[in-house]
Amino acid sequence: QVQLVESGGGLVQPGGSLRLSCAASGSGFTIAAMGWYRQAPGKQRELVARITSGGSTNYADSVKGRFSISRENVKKVVYLQMNSLKPEDTAVYYCHALLLSLYDYWGQGTQVTVSS
């Protein structure tokens, strides 16, 4: 069983920054990729950024140049640095982990609100 625990959400003004963290715990698993998704009210959950164990990354077009994903493989932690935040970035952000076994897991979500 894998547990994902997120932290770092909150309220920030437009143009501000936040850093989200997600730590995976458990034993006997190997992570293939970790990522962040978000879901705004009334909208579908969407991929924000993803990083593989080899370090390859991909981003949603809407966050390219503003958000950066990174990970510490040994610690099984993934980060999402969010800069130049906009009101449309407001959403619940979910951490996701895909294992080599192809099982996947979700965190409980953390609220990010961008408002003046």
JOFEN-V376716 format. One record per residue. N is the residue number from 1. RES is the residue in one letter. SS is DSSP state (2 for helix, 1 for strand, 0 for the rest). OMEGA is omega in degrees with one decimal (999 if undefined). D_FIRST is the distance of its C-alpha to the first C-alpha in Angstrom with 2 decimals. Layout:
N_RES_SS_OMEGA_D_FIRST, N_RES_SS_OMEGA_D_FIRST
This chain:
1_Q_0_179.3_0.00, 2_V_0_174.1_3.79, 3_Q_1_177.6_6.68, 4_L_1_-179.3_10.13, 5_V_1_-177.7_13.17, 6_E_1_173.8_16.54, 7_S_1_173.1_19.98, 8_G_0_178.6_23.56, 9_G_0_178.5_24.70, 10_G_1_-179.7_28.04, 11_L_1_-179.9_31.62, 12_V_1_178.7_33.69, 13_Q_0_175.2_37.12, 14_P_0_-177.3_37.83, 15_G_0_-178.8_38.09, 16_G_0_-176.9_35.74, 17_S_0_172.4_32.52, 18_L_1_174.8_28.98, 19_R_1_177.1_26.08, 20_L_1_176.5_22.50, 21_S_1_176.9_19.63, 22_C_1_-179.5_15.89, 23_A_1_177.6_13.68, 24_A_1_178.9_10.18, 25_S_1_-176.8_8.44, 26_G_0_-179.6_6.05, 27_S_0_174.6_7.44, 28_G_0_178.6_8.59, 29_F_0_175.8_8.48, 30_T_0_-177.7_11.63, 31_I_1_176.4_12.40, 32_A_1_-178.8_15.44, 33_A_1_173.4_16.37, 34_M_1_-177.8_15.83, 35_G_1_176.8_18.10, 36_W_1_173.6_19.57, 37_Y_1_174.9_20.75, 38_R_1_178.6_23.08, 39_Q_1_176.0_24.53, 40_A_0_-179.6_27.95, 41_P_0_177.6_29.50, 42_G_0_-178.6_30.73, 43_K_0_177.7_29.24, 44_Q_0_174.9_26.48, 45_R_0_-177.7_23.43, 46_E_1_176.0_24.46, 47_L_1_175.1_23.27, 48_V_1_-178.9_24.62, 49_A_1_-176.2_23.62, 50_R_1_177.9_21.32, 51_I_1_179.6_21.12, 52_T_1_178.8_20.08, 53_S_0_178.0_19.22, 54_G_0_176.9_22.93, 55_G_0_177.1_24.01, 56_S_0_-177.2_25.33, 57_T_1_168.3_25.40, 58_N_1_-173.7_26.51, 59_Y_1_168.9_27.58, 60_A_0_-179.2_28.87, 61_D_2_-174.9_32.66, 62_S_2_-177.3_32.96, 63_V_2_-178.8_31.27, 64_K_0_-179.9_32.62, 65_G_0_179.8_34.62, 66_R_0_-178.0_33.22, 67_F_1_178.0_29.47, 68_S_1_179.0_27.86, 69_I_1_177.4_24.27, 70_S_1_-179.4_23.27, 71_R_1_171.7_20.38, 72_E_1_-173.8_19.94, 73_N_0_-177.2_17.99, 74_V_0_-178.1_17.87, 75_K_0_-178.1_16.64, 76_K_0_178.8_14.25, 77_V_1_175.4_16.29, 78_V_1_-178.9_18.12, 79_Y_1_171.9_21.33, 80_L_1_176.1_23.61, 81_Q_1_-176.9_27.19, 82_M_1_178.7_29.19, 83_N_0_178.2_32.96, 84_S_0_-176.0_35.90, 85_L_0_-179.4_33.92, 86_K_0_177.3_35.57, 87_P_2_-179.4_35.50, 88_E_2_173.1_33.97, 89_D_2_179.1_30.85, 90_T_0_-176.9_30.17, 91_A_1_166.5_26.88, 92_V_1_-178.5_23.38, 93_Y_1_-177.6_21.39, 94_Y_1_173.1_17.77, 95_C_1_-179.4_15.54, 96_H_1_176.5_13.87, 97_A_1_175.3_11.89, 98_L_1_-178.7_12.57, 99_L_1_175.4_11.11, 100_L_0_177.7_13.69, 101_S_0_-178.8_12.22, 102_L_0_168.0_13.21, 103_Y_0_175.3_10.06, 104_D_1_-175.4_10.28, 105_Y_1_-180.0_9.04, 106_W_1_170.9_11.59, 107_G_0_-176.0_12.65, 108_Q_0_179.2_14.84, 109_G_0_176.3_17.98, 110_T_1_-175.0_20.88, 111_Q_1_170.8_24.50, 112_V_1_179.6_27.05, 113_T_1_179.0_30.63, 114_V_1_-174.8_33.56, 115_S_0_175.3_36.80, 116_S_0_999_40.09
